Amino acid sequence: VAKDLGLQLPAIHDRGTRVVSEGSTQYFAVHGKTGHLVTAERIDREQLCRLVEKCVLRCELIVEGQM
């Protein structure tokens, strides 16, 4: 994420970067030391998408401040 946005790793913390998912469970996060997008919770496809062939989890990356 840091590389794709052209940010240095300290900027990830300083700018309040966070990943927001629909619903109350946040499945993804930005790793503070590497800037990689990682899973923050166990993702159970059968629980989330029981009757759906194509399972999609949507999330947004929020970066505070100007880009």
C-alpha positions as a LaTeX table, in Angstrom:
\begin{tabular}{lrrr}
\hline
Residue & $x$ (\AA) & $y$ (\AA) & $z$ (\AA) \\
\hline
Val1 & 0.00 & 0.00 & 0.00 \\
Ala2 & 2.77 & 2.42 & 0.95 \\
Lys3 & 4.60 & 1.73 & $-2.32$ \\
Asp4 & 1.42 & 2.06 & $-4.44$ \\
Leu5 & 0.61 & 5.42 & $-2.81$ \\
Gly6 & 4.18 & 6.66 & $-3.01$ \\
Leu7 & 4.42 & 7.09 & 0.76 \\
Gln8 & 7.37 & 6.42 & 3.02 \\
Leu9 & 6.68 & 3.99 & 5.87 \\
Pro10 & 6.65 & 6.65 & 8.64 \\
Ala11 & 3.94 & 8.48 & 6.66 \\
Ile12 & 1.62 & 5.46 & 6.97 \\
His13 & 1.41 & 6.04 & 10.74 \\
Asp14 & 1.70 & 9.83 & 10.67 \\
Arg15 & $-1.15$ & 10.29 & 8.17 \\
Gly16 & $-3.66$ & 8.08 & 9.96 \\
Thr17 & $-3.86$ & 5.46 & 7.21 \\
Arg18 & $-6.50$ & 2.81 & 7.85 \\
Val19 & $-8.59$ & 0.22 & 6.02 \\
Val20 & $-12.37$ & 0.27 & 6.49 \\
Ser21 & $-14.66$ & $-2.62$ & 5.55 \\
Glu22 & $-18.44$ & $-2.80$ & 5.37 \\
Gly23 & $-19.99$ & $-4.06$ & 8.59 \\
Ser24 & $-18.51$ & $-4.25$ & 12.05 \\
Thr25 & $-15.73$ & $-6.76$ & 11.34 \\
Gln26 & $-12.55$ & $-5.26$ & 9.91 \\
Tyr27 & $-10.88$ & $-8.00$ & 7.87 \\
Phe28 & $-7.91$ & $-6.00$ & 6.57 \\
Ala29 & $-5.25$ & $-3.67$ & 7.99 \\
Val30 & $-2.09$ & $-1.92$ & 6.86 \\
His31 & 1.00 & $-3.46$ & 8.50 \\
Gly32 & 2.80 & $-0.64$ & 10.31 \\
Lys33 & 6.36 & $-1.88$ & 9.67 \\
Thr34 & 6.06 & $-2.98$ & 6.03 \\
Gly35 & 3.13 & $-0.96$ & 4.63 \\
His36 & 1.59 & $-4.17$ & 3.24 \\
Leu37 & $-2.13$ & $-4.87$ & 3.18 \\
Val38 & $-2.70$ & $-7.83$ & 5.55 \\
Thr39 & $-5.64$ & $-9.77$ & 6.93 \\
Ala40 & $-6.57$ & $-8.58$ & 10.40 \\
Glu41 & $-9.18$ & $-11.27$ & 11.10 \\
Arg42 & $-9.75$ & $-14.85$ & 10.03 \\
Ile43 & $-11.87$ & $-14.82$ & 6.86 \\
Asp44 & $-14.42$ & $-17.63$ & 6.69 \\
Arg45 & $-15.71$ & $-17.73$ & 3.12 \\
Glu46 & $-18.45$ & $-20.22$ & 3.92 \\
Gln47 & $-19.83$ & $-17.95$ & 6.63 \\
Leu48 & $-19.62$ & $-14.76$ & 4.56 \\
Cys49 & $-20.73$ & $-16.02$ & 1.14 \\
Arg50 & $-22.73$ & $-19.17$ & 1.70 \\
Leu51 & $-24.82$ & $-19.13$ & $-1.46$ \\
Val52 & $-22.69$ & $-16.88$ & $-3.64$ \\
Glu53 & $-20.25$ & $-18.33$ & $-6.17$ \\
Lys54 & $-18.07$ & $-15.23$ & $-6.36$ \\
Cys55 & $-17.17$ & $-13.93$ & $-2.90$ \\
Val56 & $-16.01$ & $-10.29$ & $-2.75$ \\
Leu57 & $-15.01$ & $-8.32$ & 0.33 \\
Arg58 & $-15.00$ & $-4.60$ & $-0.31$ \\
Cys59 & $-12.90$ & $-2.20$ & 1.70 \\
Glu60 & $-11.65$ & 1.35 & 1.47 \\
Leu61 & $-8.23$ & 2.74 & 2.27 \\
Ile62 & $-8.42$ & 6.07 & 4.06 \\
Val63 & $-5.38$ & 8.33 & 4.17 \\
Glu64 & $-5.75$ & 11.59 & 6.04 \\
Gly65 & $-4.21$ & 14.76 & 4.63 \\
Gln66 & $-3.45$ & 15.83 & 1.08 \\
Met67 & $-1.95$ & 13.43 & $-1.44$ \\
\hline
\end{tabular}
